Amino acid sequence: MVAKLIDEDPEGAYGYSRVALRLASRVAAVREAAGFAAYANQKYSEALAEFRAARRMTGNIDLWPVMADCERGLGRPERALDMAGAPEVHKLDKAGQVEMRLVAAGARRDMGQLDAAIVTLQSPELASNAVQPWTARLRYAYADALLAAGRESEAREWFAKAVEADRDGSTDASDRLAEIDGVEFVDAFDESESDNGNGNGNEGEAQDGHAADGSEDGVS
């Protein structure tokens, strides 16, 4: 139930996780689920405690990146960086290592080290043309760091690459790209405009107005 709710209703997932903890606190999967529910609600101290408990029970290293991100959430980017350089990282699979790279770059940004964040994200996974589950997020993070550093043309290129890889809409890369290009989106069904059009008693003019708005701005 927690896994089903965590994206659509994080607060509900958190509530279910607390009930599950009372009933089965010695089950590693329950502790891990409780950790993710707390994490989704930005309760980083609770999340870290649950992830640590799950890891003690199973010895599983997969939670290392999200544990490091909890340290960031608690305002301790230095600890996140320490974890990024720990031997445990070498035991992660490729997806886990990419996730750890993202966390480390975020920690660098937390510390005001933009150039270091950009360098941290530069990797074979970023340069690869192959699209993997992590590709869109990695390209997005790189584009966002470039933009923060004032390198707009490079940022635009990488936001565009993120859009290409983002097949399930996991990022807002298309919106960020449109923002750089100065594209504005207009709601063709704006209620206030529709009311004004009906009030004038000239439906044809109202429709022409919407069509003109749409043709000017377009959708990327």
LUMLOTOR-917652 format. One record per atom (N, C-alpha, C, CB): residue in three letters; x, y, z. Coordinates in steps of 0.05 Angstrom, whole numbers, plus 5000, padded with zeros to 4 digits. Last residue first. Glycine has a CB too. Layout:
<sites>
alaXYZ;...
</sites>
This chain:
<sites>
ser512354724445;ser514854584436;ser514654294442;ser517254714449;val506855044418;val507854864439;val510254714429;val505654664448;gly504855734406;gly505555464399;gly506355294423;gly507855464379;asp503956294401;asp505756184421;asp506555894416;asp504456194448;glu500756424357;glu503056594364;glu505056434381;glu502256844378;ser496656064357;ser498556054334;ser501056224340;ser497256154309;gly493956174404;gly495255914401;gly497255924378;gly493155704395;asp491956694395;asp493756644417;asp495356384412;asp492256624444;ala488556594351;ala490956764347;ala492956724369;ala490057054346;ala484756274375;ala486456164353;ala488956324349;ala484756144327;his482456634411;his483956404421;his485756284400;his481956184431;gly480156994373;gly482157084393;gly483756854403;gly480857224415;asp476456674347;asp478656784332;asp480956874350;asp477757014314;gln472856594388;gln474356364378;gln476756464362;gln472556194361;ala470857114394;ala472256984417;ala473956754407;ala470156884438;glu468357194345;glu470657354353;glu472257224375;glu469757634360;gly464156814349;gly466156794328;gly468656944335;gly465056884302;glu460856984390;glu462456744394;glu464656724373;glu460656494393;asn458957504418;asn460157464391;asn461957224393;asn461557714381;gly457157684466;gly455157584448;gly456257524420;gly452957774447;asn460257844506;asn460058034484;asn458057934463;asn462758074471;gly460057414539;gly458757654548;gly458457854526;gly460357784571;asn463157044514;asn460356994515;asn458857244522;asn459656774534;gly468257274523;gly467257234496;gly464257204495;gly468657004484;asn468557264579;asn468557524565;asn467457494537;asn471357634565;asp468656704586;asp466456864597;asp466257134583;asp466756904627;ser473556584562;ser471056474551;ser468656634560;ser470756184559;glu477056844596;glu476856934568;glu474256834555;glu479256844552;ser476156554642;ser475556834643;ser475356944614;ser477756994658;glu477856034629;glu474956084634;glu474356384633;glu474255984661;asp481855814577;asp481755994600;asp478856094605;asp483556244596;phe483255454539;phe480655424552;phe480455594577;phe480155134558;ala488355514523;ala486255574504;ala483455564515;ala486455394480;asp493355794557;asp491155604562;asp488855684543;asp490255614591;val499755854529;val497155984534;val495055764537;val496456184511;phe506555904544;phe504355724539;phe501755864547;phe504555454554;glu512156194512;glu510056214532;glu507756044524;glu509156514537;val519056164502;val516456064493;val514456084517;val516555774482;gly524356274510;gly522456494511;gly519656414502;gly523456724495;asp528155884513;asp527455984486;asp525456204486;asp526455754469;ile528055784567;ile530455904556;ile529856024528;ile532655684553;glu522855564570;glu523455804585;glu525955944573;glu523855744614;ala523555094541;ala521755304531;ala522255574544;ala518755224535;leu526854824576;leu527854894549;leu526155114537;leu527754644531;arg523454754619;arg525954914623;arg527055004596;arg528054754638;asp519654434597;asp518854694606;asp521354874609;asp517454674633;ser522653974586;ser521354114564;ser520554394572;ser518953954554;ala524153814638;ala526153914619;ala524954064596;ala527853674609;asp521953634685;asp520653854671;asp522553984650;asp519654074691;thr521952904686;thr523053174692;thr521353384679;thr526053184683;ser519052474670;ser520052474698;ser521252744706;ser521952244703;gly516552314622;gly515952574635;gly516852594664;gly513052634633;asp518251864598;asp515951834615;asp515352094630;asp516351614635;arg522651984568;arg520351864554;arg517851854572;arg521051584545;asp527452354562;asp525352354583;asp522752244571;asp524952634594;ala531152424522;ala531352184538;ala529052144557;ala533952184554;glu529852914501;glu529952684483;glu529952424499;glu532552694466;val530453244545;val527853204534;val527752954516;val526953454517;ala536053234550;ala534453114571;ala531653064561;ala534353294595;lys537453514504;lys538153234506;lys536653094528;lys541253204511;ala535554014521;ala534453884497;ala535053584497;ala535554014471;phe538954104563;phe536054084569;phe534653944545;phe534754364574;trp543654154534;trp543253914552;trp540353884561;trp545053934575;glu542954624506;glu543654384492;glu542954134509;glu546554374484;arg542154984547;arg540054934529;arg540454674514;arg539755174508;ala547254984571;ala544954884586;ala542654814567;ala544055094607;glu550155234531;glu550754954537;glu548454824553;glu553354924554;ser547855734535;ser547755594510;ser548255294514;ser549755704490;glu548855894589;glu546155844579;glu546055684554;glu544856104575;arg552155884639;arg552955774613;arg550355694598;arg554855524617;gly551356034691;gly551256244671;gly551956144643;gly553056464678;ala550955654729;ala553555764725;ala553655974703;ala555555544719;ala545755484722;ala546355634747;ala549155764745;ala546255444771;leu546555204674;leu544955454674;leu545555624699;leu541955384672;leu549554774693;leu550654954673;leu549155224673;leu550554824645;ala545754534726;ala548254644738;ala549554834719;ala550154414745;asp541954384688;asp541154574710;asp543654694722;asp539454424731;ala544754014658;ala543754254645;ala543154464667;ala541254194629;tyr545553614697;tyr547853744685;tyr547054014672;tyr549153564663;ala540353464708;ala542053574730;ala544453724718;ala542953354748;tyr538953264657;tyr537553494669;tyr539253624690;tyr534853404681;arg542352824652;arg542553044633;arg541253294644;arg541352974606;leu540252514695;leu543052594694;leu543552834676;leu544852354686;arg534952444680;arg535552584705;arg538452684705;arg534952414729;ala535552144632;ala534152404632;ala534852574657;ala531152364631;thr538351674649;thr539551864630;thr538252134632;thr539251754602;trp536651254680;trp537651484694;trp538451714675;trp540051404711;pro535150854644;pro533050964662;pro534051224676;pro532350764683;gln538551044583;gln538150874606;gln536050994625;gln540850814621;val540351104518;val538451204538;val537850984559;val535751294524;ala546751254491;ala544751054499;ala542951174520;ala546150794509;asn550751614486;asn548351664470;asn546151464477;asn548951644441;ser554651834542;ser553551624526;ser551051704511;ser552951384543;ala556052234576;ala556952264549;ala555652054530;ala559952244547;leu554152054625;leu553052304614;leu553652324584;leu554252544629;glu557251594632;glu554351564631;glu553051814619;glu553151514658;pro562351804637;pro561651644613;pro558651614609;pro562951364614;ser561552484662;ser562152194665;ser561452054639;ser560452084688;gln560253024700;gln561552944675;gln562552664678;gln563853134667;leu558753144751;leu556753024734;leu557952924707;leu554553214729;thr563253394772;thr562353144784;thr560352994766;thr560953194811;val563353864744;val565453664739;val564553394750;val568153744752;ile558954124768;ile559054074739;ile561053844732;ile559654324723;ala560854174820;ala558354014814;ala558253934785;ala555854184822;ala565154514813;ala565654234822;ala563254064817;ala566354234852;asp562354974800;asp564254854780;asp564854564788;asp566855014779;leu559455074848;leu558155014822;leu559954874803;leu557055264810;gln559255044908;gln561454964890;gln560354874863;gln563054734903;gly555755134949;gly556455364932;gly558655294913;gly557255584949;met553954704976;met556254834987;met557255074970;met558554634991;asp550054514942;asp549254614969;asp551454774982;asp548554374987;arg553354334901;arg551754574897;arg550754694924;arg549354514879;arg555353874926;arg557154084917;arg555654354913;arg558654004891;ala550553594931;ala551953674955;ala553953904948;ala553453444968;gly549453484877;gly547653654893;gly548953754918;gly545153494900;ala553753144867;ala553553404853;ala551753594867;ala552653364824;ala552252714900;ala554752854905;ala554753134891;ala557152694895;val547452554875;val547352654903;val549952814909;val547152414922;leu549452394826;leu547452604827;leu547352724855;leu544752504819;arg552651964842;arg553952194829;arg552052444830;arg554652124799;met548851624861;met550751734880;met552151974868;met552851514888;glu546351494813;glu544851624834;glu546751764854;glu542951434848;val550651214789;val549651464777;val548051624797;val547851404752;gln550850784825;gln553150964822;gln552351224809;gln555350824806;gly545850544816;gly546450654842;gly548850844841;gly547050424861;ala546450374763;ala544350564770;ala544950704797;ala541650434770;lys550650004769;lys551050244752;lys548950454760;lys550850174723;asp550849794838;asp550649744810;asp550750014795;asp547949594803;leu555849874890;leu553249944878;leu553249854849;leu552750244880;lys560849814909;lys559249574910;lys556449624897;lys558849484938;his563050304910;his564150124889;his562449864888;his567050054895;val560750534955;val559850624928;val560750434906;val560950904922;glu563550354999;glu560850234993;glu559950304965;glu558850335013;pro567950675007;pro568250414992;pro565650294984;pro569850215009;ala566051374997;ala566451135013;ala566750884996;ala564151105033;gly564851844973;gly567551744970;gly568151484985;gly569451954978;ala559751934988;ala560251904960;ala563051794954;ala559852174945;met560352035042;met559051785034;met559551725004;met556051785040;asp562452545039;asp564052325051;asp562952055043;asp564052355082;leu558152805018;leu560552775001;leu562352565013;leu562053045000;ala554652785061;ala553852665036;ala556352615018;ala551752835021;arg557553095097;arg557152805103;arg556352655077;arg555152765125;glu556953595072;glu559653475076;glu559453175081;glu561153615099;pro551553715076;pro552653625050;pro555453505052;pro552753855031;arg547153735116;arg549953635121;arg551153535095;arg549853405142;gly541753845118;gly543654075118;gly546553985124;gly542854275139;leu538453435112;leu538853525140;leu540953745142;leu539753285157;gly539053335059;gly536553445068;gly536653555097;gly534353235067;arg544053085059;arg543753345047;arg541253485057;arg543553315016;glu542552615085;glu544452785098;glu544353075086;glu547352675095;cys539252415045;cys538052495070;cys539952675086;cys537352245087;asp543152275008;asp541352495002;asp539852595027;asp539352414980;ala545251825034;ala546952065030;ala545252315024;ala548952015008;met540851495028;met541751565055;met543551815054;met543351335068;val540851434974;val538651584986;val539251655015;val536051414985;pro545751134967;pro545351404955;pro543051564968;pro544851374926;trp544850654999;trp546950845005;trp546551114992;trp549650724995;leu541350244988;leu540250485000;leu542350705005;leu538850415026;asp544249814970;asp542749964950;asp541750234962;asp540549804940;ile546749455003;ile548049715000;ile546449904982;ile550849674988;asn544249035054;asn543949135027;asn545149415024;asn541049135018;gly544048815103;gly546648855092;gly546648965064;gly548148595093;thr539248755130;thr539648605105;thr542548615095;thr537848715084;met539249045177;met537848795176;met538648625152;met534848835176;arg541949515165;arg543049335185;arg541849055184;arg542549455214;arg538349725128;arg540949635119;arg542349455139;arg542749875113;ala534049855160;ala533649655139;ala536349545130;ala532149785115;ala536550255192;ala535450005204;ala535149785183;ala532750065218;arg537650635154;arg539850515169;arg538950255181;arg540950705190;phe532450775139;phe534250655119;phe536650515133;phe535250875100;glu530650995188;glu529350755177;glu531150615156;glu526650815164;ala533951445193;ala533951235214;ala532750975203;ala532251335238;leu532651725147;leu535351625150;leu535451405171;leu537251845158;ala527251865158;ala527951695135;ala530751565138;ala527951865109;glu527752195202;glu526351945204;glu527151755182;glu523351985204;ser530652615177;ser531752475200;ser530452205204;ser531352645226;tyr527252785136;tyr529752655129;tyr531052515153;tyr531652855119;lys521752855113;lys522452795141;lys525052635141;lys520052625155;gln519652945063;gln521853105072;gln522353085102;gln521253395065;asn516252565045;asn515052785060;asn517152965073;asn513252675082;ala519552195023;ala517752335005;ala516352565018;ala515652144994;tyr521952005070;tyr523552155051;tyr521752315033;tyr525351965035;ala517751705092;ala518751935106;ala520352125088;ala520451855130;ala517451315052;ala515151485057;ala515951735072;ala513051325074;phe522551085055;phe521751225031;phe519351405035;phe521251025009;gly522050865107;gly524151055101;gly523451215076;gly526850915097;ala518050495102;ala517650725120;ala519650945114;ala517750635149;ala520650135068;ala518350285058;ala517750525075;ala515850095057;glu524549955105;glu525350095080;glu523050255069;glu526349895059;arg521449715144;arg523149935151;arg523950095126;arg525649835166;val519049315112;val517349515125;val519049755132;val515949395150;ala523449005098;ala521949135077;ala520149355088;ala520248935062;ala525048805149;ala526748995135;ala525149145113;ala529148855122;val521348755206;val521448665178;val522948885162;val518548625167;arg520448945256;arg522848775252;arg523048665224;arg522748545272;ser515649205258;ser518049365257;ser520649205253;ser518349525283;ala509949115247;ala512148945238;ala514749095236;ala511448825210;leu506349475271;leu505649195268;leu508049015262;leu503549165247;arg508649965269;arg507649875295;arg507049575294;arg505050025303;leu509650005215;leu511849985233;leu510949885260;leu513150265237;ala504550055194;ala506049815188;ala508449785207;ala507149825159;val503350575212;val501750345221;val503350085217;val499050335206;arg507050855183;arg507250865212;arg505650635224;arg506151135222;ser505350765131;ser507950665139;ser508250655169;ser510250825127;tyr500551035128;tyr500550745127;tyr503150625137;tyr499950655098;gly502651565130;gly500851465151;gly500751165151;gly498051575147;tyr505551585083;tyr506951605108;tyr505251505131;tyr507751905113;ala501451545046;ala503551335047;ala504951345074;ala505451355024;gly499052035055;gly497551785061;gly499451555063;gly495551735039;glu503052375038;glu502252385066;glu500652135074;glu500452635071;pro503552234983;pro505752195001;pro504852195031;pro507852394997;asp500052024936;asp499152134962;asp501352074983;asp496451994971;glu502851884890;glu500252024887;glu499452154914;glu498151844878;asp507451624908;asp507651834887;asp505152004887;asp508051714860;ile505751264948;ile507951444954;ile508151674933;ile510551304955;leu501850874942;leu501051144949;leu503251354947;leu499851144976;lys504450394931;lys502450494912;lys501750784917;lys499950324915;ala507850334976;ala509050364949;ala507050474929;ala510150104939;val503950255016;val505750485017;val506850544990;val507950445037;met501649765000;met500050005000;met501750255000;met498150005024;
</sites>
